[in-house]
Amino acid sequence: MSRAPRFATVRTPGGMSFRFRPRAFAVSGACLLAALGLGVLLIGSGDFPMGPADVVATLAGRGSPADSLIVNEIRLPRVGTALAVGAALGLSGAVFQSLVRNPLGSPDILGFSQGAASGVLAVVVLTGGGSVAVASGAAAGGLATGLLVYAVAGRGAAHGQRLILVGIGVAAILTGVNGYLLTQANITDAARAVLWLTGSLDGRDWSDSAPLLIALAVLGPLVLAGCGRALRMLEMGDDAAHSLGVPIERVRTIMLVAAVLLTSLAAAAAGPVSFVALTAPQLARRLTRTTGPNLLPALCMGAALLVAADWIAQHAFPERQLPVGVVTGLLGGGYLVWLLVTERKTGRI
């Protein structure tokens, strides 16, 4: 059972004050340390193994030229992409679940991930565009899907079961569209696209994650600091939020656009990795034991989950590596079944 959150206040010499929840702050810090620690282990693993101390020394610029090449040029971009994608999915999932007021309201269930995938496939399969074109296609596909889902569900269904049902239907349609796009590609592009659709971090470099990193730098503070309090007010209901002076439609639009963009650019960087956006906010909420969107804990939890999933993907079968989307699909699918059973017992579905 969730308890009322306890806040601590920090006052700066300039007269400004900040309120935060100590437990949520501690959970965020623990998840961030876990994500970074797993990232160091992941960088040190592979055909040329390195100890954590050697990895840290190389990252600090004290490694040999060979170590620097392996760490900074080959392995760090992949781990950095995993951290960025996991953080973006965790944050966007928390926003969607808070706005929809339902734990099933994640972008992969609502169809936004599939829409981003359609945009990417249209660019890659039909035009063969580069990283910037892929990111643009993902953003356009995700935003177009968001507009479609919102229009079909109706303006009054920004929260509720109707939006989820419409999203599931749109996701099914887009899955068929993606299959059709694959049939229009040559065999080489189709094979690469199938691996990407599973969710993969293989061969990722900074050019793949650069648009997402820029989006996180711009949209992250906007969501966390700019609209975080308003989002908590919206969870109390539109009437209560309006009485407290929250510009409901403007905040909801900003948060939806930010969440869709983060989801889309995460899909452009690593493919439509499933279930991270669904599980990260729920696990973060259970650890913080508080109501509300838990945006920062969800962000850090998402980063830790995806790096952990990538480590499992690389070490589960020594003779071959799995796409990270396979691991998140297996683990997240089991979590989804458990969540559906729990929601059914509580009478929500």
N, C-alpha and C positions, 0 to 999 in steps of 0.2 A: 504493500500500500504506500502510495506517495505521501510524503510529509511536506508541510509548508516549508519553503526554502528559507534558510537563514542567511542573511546578508552581512557582509563586512564592508566597512567604508574606509577608503584611503583618501586622505586630503593632501594635495600638493602644496608647495610653498606659494604658488601663485593664487591660491584660493579655490582651485577646482577640486571637486570630489568625485570619486568613482566608487560605485557599489558593485560587489561581486559576491558570488556564493563560494565559500571556501571549499566545500566538497566538490563542486563542479570544477573549480580551478585545479584542485588536486587531481581529479580524474583526467582532466585535459593534459596536465603535466605528465602523468604516468603514461597515458596513451602516446604522447609525443615522444617521451623517452623510449618507449617500447618500439615505436616506428623507426626512430633513428638507430637504436641498437640493432634491430633486425636488418635495417639497411646496411649497416657496417658488416654484419655477418654475411649478407647477400653479396656485397662487393668482394668479400674475401673468399667466397666459394667459387668453384669452377675447376677447369683443367689446370689452372695455375693457382693453387690455394695460398691464401695469405692469412696471417693472424690478425685479430682486431687491432692490436697495437701497431702493426705494420700498415694497416689500412688507414688508421687515423694519422699516422706520421706522414704517409704519402699525401693524404688530403691536405695536410698542413704544409706541404711543399718540401718535406724532408726525405722523400723517397728517392730511389734510384731512377734513372731514365726509363728502365724497363717497367718498374713498378708504376711509375707515373703514367706510362702509356696504357697499361692494363686497367688501372683504377680510373683515371680521369677521362680517358678517351673511349674506353669500351664499356666498362661496367657502371660508372657513375651516371651516365645519361639514362640508362635503363632504370636504375633505382630512383633517380630523381623524377622520372616520368611516373613510376609506380606511386611515389609519395604524392605527387601533384594530382594524379587521377583519383586516388583514394580519398584525398582531402576534398576534392571538388564533388565527388559522388556523395560523401558523407554529409557535406554542407547542403547540397541541393536536396538530398533525401529528407533532411531535417526540415527544410523549408516547405517542401511539398506535404509532408505528413502533418505539419502544423497548420498549413492553410486548409488542407482537406479535412483535418481533424479525424484522421483515420490512419492506423499503422500500415495499411495496405497502400497508402498513397505515395508510392515511390515512382520515379520517372520510368523505370523499366516496365512497370505494370501499367502505368498510364499511357504508354506508347511514345514518350518523348525520345527514349533511347533508340527505338526503331525508326522514328522520324529522322533523327540525326544520321543513323546508318543509311537511310535512303538517300539523304543529301550527299553523303560521302561516296556511296556507290555510283550515284549519277555523275559525280565529278571524275572519279577514278576510272570507272568502266567506260563511260561514254566520251570523256575528254582527255583522260590521262593527266590531270592537273597535278601540281606539286603541293607542298605542305600548306602554303597560304590558301590555295584553292580548296584543298581538303577541309581546312578549318572553316572557310567561308561556306562551303557546301553543308557541313555539319550544323553550323549555326542557322543557316537558312532552313534546312530540313527540320530542325528542332523547333524553331519559332513558328514555322508553318503548321507543324503538328499541334503546337500549343493553341494557335488560333482556331484550328479545326475542332479540337476537343472542346475548347471553351465555347465555341459557337454552337456546336451540336448539343452540348449539355445545357446551355442556357446561362444567362447572366446570374441567375439566382442559385446556380448549382456549383459555385466556386468551392463549396465544401459539402460533402455528402456522398451517398452511395451512387447517385446518378453520374457524377463525374468519373468515378472509378469504373463503372460499367461501360461508359462511353469510351474511356481510355483503353480498356481491354479490347473492345471491338475495333478501335482504330489501330491498335497494335497488331491485331490479327490481320487486318487488311494490309498494313505496311509490310508485314512478314511476307505476304504474297508478292507485293511490289518488289521487295528486295530479291526474292527468288527469280522474278522475271528479269530484273536488271542483270543478274548473274548469267542468265542464258544468252544475253546479248554481248557478253565479253568473250575474248579469245581465251584459250585454255590456260595460258600463263596468268593473265589478269584474274581469271575466275578462281584459280587455285589460291592466289595471294589474297583475294577478297574473302574467300571462305575462311581462311585462317584468321583474317582480321575480324570477321563477323563473330568468331568464337570468343574473341577478346584475347589479345596477345601483346606481350611486351618485347618480343624478339626483334632485335635489330633497331631498337628505338634510339634516336639521338636527340640532341637539343632542338633541332629544327622541328621535330614532331611535337615536342611539349611546349615550345616557346609561346604559341598563342594561348594555351591553357595557363601557363605561368603568368602571363600578362593579365589574363582575365581574373585569376585569383588575387593578384596584387591590387587590382582595381575594384572588383566586386566583393572580395572578401571583407575588407573594412566597411564597405557600404552595407552589407548584410549584417555583419556582426555588431558594428557600432551604430550605424545610421538607422537601421530599421529593426534591430533586435528587440528593443523595448516595445515598439508598436506591434510586433508580431506576437509578443506575449499578451498584449492587450486584446488582440484579435481572437486569441484562443478562448477568451471569456465570452465571446459573442459580439456580433456587430453592434448591437444596441449599447452594450457596456463600453465597448471601445469608442463608439461615437460620443458617448457622454463624457469620456475622458479626453476628448479633443483629438482623437486619432483620425487622420484623413484616410478613411477605410479603402476606398477604391484606388487611390494613388499608391498607398503602401502595398496593397495586394498586387497591383500591376507591376510595380518595381520588383517585388520579391519574385513573382512568377517569371518575369523576363530574366532576372539574374539567375534563378535556378535553372531555367531552360538553357541559357547560354553556358553555364558551367557543365551541365549534363552533356550538351552537344559537343563542346570542345574536349571534354574527357573522352567521348566516343571517338572523336577525330584522332586523339593521341594514342589510344590503345584499343579501339574497337568498343562495341557495346558490352562492357563487362557487367555481368548481371549480379543482382542481389546485394551488392555492397551498399547502394543507396537505401535499400530496404532494411538491412540488418544493423548498420552502423548507428543510426539514431536510436533504435530500440535498445541496443546494448548500452549505449551511452546513458540513456534515461534510467535503465536499471541500475547502473553503477552510481549515478548521481543521486538516485532515489528522490528526484524532484520532478514536478510537472514542468510544463513549458517546453519550448523547442530544443533547448540544450544545444545550441548551435556550435559553440567552440568544442565541447566534448565530442559531438558527432563528427566534426571535421577531423580532429585528431584520431578518433577511433577508425574512421574510414581509411586514413593513411596507414595506420597500423595493420588493419585487416588486409589491405591489398598487398603490402609488402610481405606479410606472413603467407598469404596465398601464393605469391610468386616464389617464395622460398620452398613451399611444399611442391609447387609445380616443377621446380628444378631438381628436387631431391626425392620425390615419391618413387620414381622409377629410374635407377641409375643409368640404364641403357638409353633412355630418351627423355626429353623434356616435354611436359604438357603445356598447352596454352593456359595462361592464368585464368581465363574465363571458364575453363573446364572445372577447375578447383572451386571457384566462387559459385558456379552453377550447382555443383554437387552439395556443397555445404549450405549455400543459401536456399536451395530447394528444400532441403530437410527442415531448415528454419521456417520457411514459408508454410510447410505442412503443419508444423507445430503451432504457428501463429494462427492459421485458419481454425484448427481444432480449439485453440484457446478462445478465439473470438466467437466461435459457435457456442461454446459453453457459457459465455457471458451474455449471449443473446444478441450480439451486435450484427451477426449475419445469419 
